Amino acid sequence: MANPLEMLEASCTRLVRRMVSLPRAIMDQGLDLMRNHHQFPPPNVPVYNHQPPLDHSISNHLQPDLSFLSCFEQHFGIIHPFFYACRFVEALKMAQDEHKFVFLYLHLPNHPFTPHFCKETLCSEVVVQFLDANFVSWGGIADQGEGLHMATTLQPASYPFCAIVAPGSNHNLDVVQQMEGPVTPEELVEILQTILEEQQSAFSNRRAQAEEKRKADIRLIQEQDAAFAASLQADQMSKLENKAQHEENATAIGQHSQILIRFPNGERKEKTFSSLDKMEAIFKFIDSLGIPGIGENYRLVSSFPRKVYGVDKGSMTLKDVGFHSEATLFIELV
């Protein structure tokens, strides 16, 4: 016949699935960590939309609470699941990146069920191996620090308290399964195994989608790089062809100058002159075009270095003013 403690343990054990909102203090500290990472959808399990009010008075600068590990190992030794000594949102992010769930344990040292559960269940070899292989484990003391904030959010009805959680939408926390009250190692592993089996398809689909997106991104980058390289090569070939053409033209025409005229309205006109032609020939060419806005009062300007050529330079040859092979002149109205 079961003793009273065993009967009480059996009556206190229950399983719950639901959705809760994380406290602002916890989410604010992890917002930068979670940003720019793709969130996977919450597992396809029944949930209860329970959202306790946020406590805005809690500090936004919570530090990793090492007291849980110290307290746990002091009483139960160092053989236990690998509890990450970090903030909860960091553990949540690690689980998200690895496509795993978080195994969350809230430790209440003075609860009568705590010693037996920790020693016989959490520290059992089968539980340690199963959790370390399949989950990201995080623990906190239920009445202090970040553990207290999580207890306030999750509102356990009894202890020991464990939960399997995952990131939800809109900064919610998807409680896939929570266990309240003592369970044996076999019962805990069975519950965890069932969760993994139920969610294996969803995780596989998410991993496949993430891998497909990664490959698609790589293909897009490769295609863009190939297109850019082809464009660059075509541009270089065009420049080489143009240069060769110019060189051929220069050789063919000998002592000639190709003059490009740029007008104030943006128009460009080009003409080849003999190097023995006078500047007057350029002025006559411009006047013959009849460009609107260009009257008799203008002058020609070259840049690098800037030089100005007015009608007073009309008797000088292009060779005299230094126009060799080609030159660009701007019309400046006076």
N, C-alpha and C positions, 0 to 999 in steps of 0.2 A: 504493500500500500504506500502511495506517495506521501511524503512528509508535507507539512503545511507550506514550507518555502517553495517546494517544487510545484505545488498546486497554485500558489500565488504567482509563480513565474509563468506558468502556463496560461493563467487568466489575464496576464498583463501583455502578452505578445499579440501584436496586430500588424497588418500590412496596409499601407495607404499609398495611393498614387494621386498627385495633384500638381498644380502650378502656383508658384509664389513669386512675389516681387522682392528682389534683393534690396537691402537698405541703401539709401543714397551714399552713406559713408563707404560702403564696400564697393559700390559700382563706380563712384567718382575716382577712387584710387586706382581702379583698373581700366579706366576708360581709354587711356593712351595705349595700354597693353593690348586691348581688344580691337582698337581701330586699325584699319587696313588689313584685317584678317577676315577671310570668308567664314561667316557663321553657318554651321550646318543646321538644318531644320530640327525642331524638337522631335524625339522619337514618337512614333505613331501609337500612343498609349492613351487610355482614358485619363482625363485630368479634371481636377476641380479648380475653378478660378478663384483661388483664395489669395487676396492681396492685402496684407496688413499695411497700415499707414507707415510712411517713412518717418524716421526720427531725424529731423534736420539738425538737432543739437549735437549729434555724434561727430567726433573729429573726422576730417577728411584725410588724415595723415596716419592711419593705422600702420604699425610696423609688424613684421612677421613675429608671431607669438611663439617663442621657444619654450615657454613654461609647460606646454602640453607634453612635449617629448621628454623633458626633464622629469616631470611628474610620473609619466607612464613608465619610463625606464627605471626610475627609482623603486617602483613597487613591483614591476613585472618583468624586468630584465630587458635585454637588447634584442631578443628574438621576437620580432613582431612585424607586421606589414610595414613597408617602406612609406612612412608618412612624410610627405614633402614639407620641409621647414620653410614655408613661404606663406604669403597672403593667399586667401581663398581664391581671389580672381586670377592669381598667377597659376594656381593649380587647375582652375577651370580652363584657362587658356592652353596650358600644356595638354590637357585632355582633348580639347578641341583640335589642336594641331595634330595629335596622334590618333584622332578618331576613336577616342575611348570615353567612357563615363568616369565621373569622379565618385569614389567611395568616400563618403563623408561620415566621420564618427565624432559625436559630441560626448565628451568624457565628463561624468559627474562623480568625482572621487568618493564622496560620502554616501552615495546611494548603495543600499544593501546588495543589489544585484551586480554592481560594477566589478568587484574583485573576481568573482567566479567567471563572469563573461569575458573579462580581459585575459585571465590566465588560461581558461579552458577553451575559449572560442577564438578570440582574436590572435592569441599567441600560438595556436595549434599549427602544426606544420602544413597541413592541407589548406587552411585558410590563408596563411602567409604566402604560400606558393601561388595559389589561385589569384589572390588580389594583386600580387606583384606582377604577374604575367598578363593580366587583363584589364586592370584599372589604374587610375592615378588616385592614390589615397591621400586624404588630408584629414587632420584631426584638430580639435580645439577643446578647451575646457569650457563647459557649458555655462559656467557662472562668472566668467571673466574674459576680458579681451575680445578678440574677434569671434571666439566661440560663443560668447554671450550674445553678440549681434546675430549670429546665425541661429541660436536658440530662440531669440526673440522673433526672428523671421519664420522659422519652421514650426515653432510652438509645439514641441514634443509633449505628448500626453503621458508618457512614461519613459523610463530609462532601463537599460542601455538604449541609446538611440543611434541608428545608422541609417543612411540614405544613399541611394544611387541617384545622382543628379547630372544634368547636362544643361548647356546654355539654351535658353528659350528665346523667343522673340521679344523685342522692345525691352531689353535688359531684365526680362523675367528669368526665373530659374525653374527649369522643368524637373520636378521631382518624379523620376521614373518609378522609384519604389522607396518607401521608407519602412524601417523595421523598428518597432518600439517594444521594448521588453527583451528578456534573455532568449537566445536561440543557441542551439548546439552547433558545433562546427559543421556537421553534416547538413543540418537545416540551412545554415547560412550559405554554404557552397551550392546547395540545390537551388536556393533562391537566386543567387548570382548567376548560376549556369542557365537558369530559365530566362533571366533577363537577357543574357547574351544571345541565346537562341532566338528569342522573340525579336531582338533588334538586329540580328546578323544581316538580314536582308536589307534593312534600311541603311546600315553602315556600309555594306558592300555597294549599294547603289550610290551612296555619297562618295565613296572612294573612287568608283568608276567614273562618276561625273567629274570629280576633281581631276582625275588623271586625264580624261578626255579634254577638259578645259586647258590643262597644262600643255598637252600635245598641240591643241589648236593654237594656243598662244605662241608656241615655238614655231609652228608652221607659218603663222602670220608674220612673225619677226623675220624668219628666213626669206619669205616671199618679199617682204619690204626691203630687206638687205640686197636681195638679188636684183630687184627693180632699180634700187638706188645705184648699184654697181653698174648695171647695164646703161642707165641714164648718164652716169659719170663717164663711162667709156665712150658712149656716143658723143657726148659733149667734147671730150678730149680729141676724138677723131675729127669732129667738125672743125675744131680750132686748128688742128694740124693741117687739114685740107685747106682751110682758109689762108693759113700762113703760107702754105706751099703755093696757093693760087696768087697771093699777093707778090710773092717772090718771083713767080713766073711773069706776072704782069710787069713788075719793076724791071726785070731783065729785058722783056720785050719792048717796052717803050723807052728804055734807055734813060736819058736825062729829062724825065717828066715828073710832075708833081700832081698827086691826087688831092684835091682840095675839098674838104667837107665844110659846108656853110650851115650854121645853125641859126635859125631865126627866132625872134622873141616869142612868137606864137607856138613854138615847139617844132615847126617844120624843119626838115633837113634836106639839103640839096648837095649833090656831089658832082664834080666835074674835073676832068684831067686837063692840066695845062702843061705847056712846055716850060722847062725851068728858065728859058730865056724870055718867056712872056713877062709883060710888065704887070704890076699890081693893078694898073688901070683896067686890064682885061677882066680881073675878078669883079671890079666894081660894075663894069658893063654887063657882065653875066648876071649879077644880082638885079640890076635895074631891068633887064630883059624879062625877068620872071614875073614882074608885076604882083609881088606879094603884098596883100592889103596891109596898110599901116607902115610900109617902108617907103619913105619919101627920099628926098635928096640929102637930108641931114642925118647921116649915120657914119659910123666908122667900124672898122674891123678890129677884133681883139683876139689875141692868142693867149693861152694860159701856160703856166709851167715852163718858162717864166712868163709873166704877163707882159705883153707888148701891144701897143696901140698903133693901128695903121689908118691914117686919114687919107683924104684925097691928095694931100701934099706928098704922099709917098707913091703916087701913081706912076711916076717915071722909073721907079726902081724895079729891077727884075726879081722874079721869085727866087732865083739863085742868090741875088744880092741880099734879100731879107732873110735867107736861111731856110726857105721852104724846100726841103729835100724829100723826094719820093712821096711824102704825104704830110698833110697838116690839117688841123681843125681850127676854124675861125668862127667867132661869135659876132653877131651883129649887135652893136650897141647904139641905141638912138641918142642923138644929141639935140 
